[in-house]
């Protein structure tokens, strides 16, 4: 019995000595942190230039994991979910995304630091990513962005397509063509979020006030500054609001739609309502802006303001944006 107790004491003292030696090697910092696993996300030590670029990119609106992987992690791309190293059933964020495990780990680190947030939605192949308030604050300090232009909430299921279309269109102008390619200058821009927060405070409760998805002023050396109101349709705009909403915009309107059929449908709505609802006995004549241009979303994302095909309402004639780019 005595020999057994002595052996236990010796084993315990040996383990205690090994623990002290290991702690001494770590500078007395206590037990080592386990290696990064799917259940543990390593803490971010500092933001890299790429992290700042991701935050700036997301300040224009939501994106998804696949798009971020393609744009900011080109060397880490893989083909197919099987190569991500994360099973979709175990991790909803990873499901359906074509990006390496490294991309997910970095995005999870940013989410843990409360810079971004990610959410997987039904019928969406890749998780949606948006800024959190802390991430927006970093963008404001680093790039001089307007805080109230940034929406820091995840979209509703029914609004995902619309919000993605709006964000990608705004990025094409401000982030890509104006900032990166220096094709023209955007003097200012305001998102619907900004206008509802600032102008909406002065609107009386119950009043029907319409805001564009975003408005901006474009300046080129060849022409004077022009203000444009951009309205984006993802199939959710009902006929009852189309005419009144566009009539509320007094300056140039660019109507971004997803398909040619939808473009024709909305144009027909405006034509019919211009005849039947253009005059209101109580409010007088409700006029549409002089310049209303339709453009297909994919064409606009590919070619931008200078080369995309714009169609004038009501003639349907193909025209250029009324800014002298060259």
N, C-alpha and C positions, 0 to 999 in steps of 0.2 A: 504493500500500500504506500509506504514511504517513498519507494523508488518511483512509483507512478506520479505522485504529487511533485516530486523534484523535477521529473521530465516536463510536466505541464508548466512549472515555473520557468524552466529554462527556455521552453518554446515561446512563452509570453514575453519574457525579457528580450529574447532575440528579435521578435517581431517589433517590439517597441523601439529597439535600437535601430532597426532598419527604417522605421517610419521617421525617426528623428534625423537620420542621415539623409533621407529623401527630402525632408522639409528644408534641411540646411542647404542642399543643392539648389532649391528653389528660392533661396533667400528668406526662409522663414515665413513663406506665404501660405502655409497650410496645405491641405490636400490638393492634388493636381486636378484640373478640370478635364473631364472626359473628352475624347475626340468628338468632332462634329458628327452628329447623326441626324436622321430625319426628325427626331424628337428634340434636338438641341440646335439652336441657331447661334453661331458665333457672334459676339458683340462687335459692332463696327468701331474701329479705332479712329478713322478719319475718312472724309469724303475725297474721292479721287476726281480728276477732271471729268472722267466718264460719268461718274455719279451725278455731278452737277449738270452735265448735258442731258442726262435722263430726266432730272427734275425739271429742267427748263423746257424740255420737249413736252412733258406732261402738264406743264402750266397752261397749255392751250386747250386742254381737255383730255378725256380718257383715251387710252390706247389698250393694247393687249400684249401678253407675254411674247407671242410669236413675232409681232412687229418690233418690239424692243430688242429681241434676240437678233433679228436680221440687221437692224440699224446699228446697234451698239456692241454686239458680241459676234461679229462676223466669223471670227476664227473658232467660235464655240458652237456653231450651228451643227445640228445633226438632222438626219432624215427619219422621221417616224418616232412615235411615242416610245417604242421599245428601247430606243437608245438613250432615253433621258435618265435612266437609272432610278426613276421613281414610278411606281405603279399607280395608274390612275385611280384605282379603287381605294388606295391608301392615302392619296393626296389629290383632292379635287382641283387644286390650283394647277397641277402639272398635267392633268388629263387633257389630251388632244393637242398639246402644244409641241411644236417642233423646235426644241431648244435643249441644250445640254443641261446636266445637273448643276454645272457651275453657274449658269444663268439663274436658275431657280434659287440657288443658295445665296447669290448676291442680292437678288430681289427680296428674298426673305429677310436678309440682314437689314435692308432698307426699310422693310415693313416693321421689323422689330424696333428699329430706331424711330418709328412713327413718322417716317418721311413719305411713305406711300402706303396704299392699301390695295389688296388684290381680292377678287371675288370671281368664282366660277358660276356662270349662268347657263340655264338650259338653252340648247340650240346654238350656243356659242362655242366654237372649237377651241378657243384659247381664253384663259382667264383675263378679265378686264382689270386694268391697273389705273388708279387715279392718285393724285396727290393727297396727303393729309395736310393739316394746317401747318405743322412744323416744316414740312417740305416746301410749302408755299412761301413761308418766311425766309427760307434759304434762297429761294429764287428771287425774292424781292431784294434781299441784301446783295446778292451776287450780280444780278442782271438788271436791277432797277425796274422790275416789273411792277405793275399796279396790282396791289393785293386783292382789291375787289373785282378784278377781272378773272380771278382764279376761283373755280368752284371745287370745293374739297369734299364732296359727297359722292358716293357711288350712285350711278344712275339706276332708275327703276328698270325692271325687266322690259317694259314696253317702250322705254326711251333709249335703249342701248344703241340701236342702229342710227337713230337721229343724232345722238350725241357724238358718236364716232364720226359721222359725216361732217358735222359742224367742226369738230376739232381738227380733222384732217384738212378741211378747206381753209380754216384760219391759219394752220401751220404752213400750208403751201404758200400763202401770201407773206405772212410776217416772218416765219422762221426760215423758210427755204429761199423764196425769191428775193425778199428784201434784205434779210440778214446775211445769208450765206452766199447768194449769187450777186447781190448788190445791183439788181436790175432796176430798182426804183426805191423810193423811200416811203415808208408808212409813217406819217406824222403822228398819228395816234390811232388807237383802236379801242373799242368798247364791246364787251361781251354782253349778252342778255342778262347774265348774272349781275354784272356791274350796273346796268341800267335799271334793273328791278330794285337793287339795293339803294341806289342813289336817287333816281328820278321817281321810283315807286313810292318813296316816302311822302312825296307831295301829291300823290294821286288819292282822291277821295275814295273811301270804301264803297264798293259797288260800281264804280266807274269801269267801263270796258276800255282798258288801255293796252295797246299792242306795241310790242317791242320786237325788233329784228333779232335774229340769232346772233349777229354781230354787225357792227358798223365800223368803218374806218375811212381815213383820208389818205389817198395815194398822191404822191408828188413825183413828177419826173422833170428833168431839165428842159424837156421839149414842150411841156404843157403846164398849165396852172393846176393847183391842187384840186382834186375831185373827191367828193364824199359819196360813199356807196353803202347802201343797206343790203346785207346779205340775208336771205331767207332760205332755209334748207328744208326740203320736204322728204320724209322717209315713208310716206304713205299714210301718215296719221292726220293730215290736215283736212278737215271736213269742208264741204262746199260753203257752208254757212259763214265761215270765217275768212275765206281766201280773199274775197274782194275787199272787205272792211279792213283786213290786216294790211294789205298792200296800199290801200288808200291812206292809211295812217302815216305812211312813210313819204315825206314830201320831196325827198331827193332820189337819186338814181337807185333802182332796185335790181339786184342780181338774184334770180330765183334758181337755186341749185336743186335739181331733181335726179332721181336714180335711173329712170328709163325714158325712152322716147314716147312710149305710150302714156306714161304719167304726165309728161310734158304737154302732150296734146290734150289730155283730159283737163288739166289745170288751165290751159289757154282757153279751152271751150267754156269753162266756168266763168272766167273773167269776161269773155266776149258776151255771154248771155246776161250776166249780172250788170255789165256796163249798160245794157239796154233797159233792163227791168228794174234794177236797184240803184242806178246811177243818180236818180233824183229822189230825194226824201222830202216830203211835204213839211216835216218838222225841222229837219236839220239843213235843208237847202241842198245844193248840188254837192255830191260827194265825188270828187275827181281822183282818178288814179294819177300817179306820178308820170311825167312825160316820158321818162326812160325806164322801161321794164325789159330786162334781158333774161332769157332762159339759157341754162347751160347744163349739160349732163355731168354728173358728179365725177365719173371715172375719167372723162375727157379733161375736166378741169384739174384733177389730181395729177394727171400725166403731163399736161401741157401748160397749165398755169394761166395767168391773166393775159399774157401776150399772145399765146398761140391757140388757146382753146376756141372752139366754135360757139359763139354766142348767137342766140336767135332773138330778134327784136319782136316785141308784142306791140300791136296785133298783126303786123305784116308777116311775121315768120321769116323775114329776110335774115340771112347770115351776116353778122356784123362783127366788128372788133369792139372791145371795151373802149368807151369814149375817153381814153387817155393816150396821148402821143408818146409811145414807148421808144420809137426810133425816129 
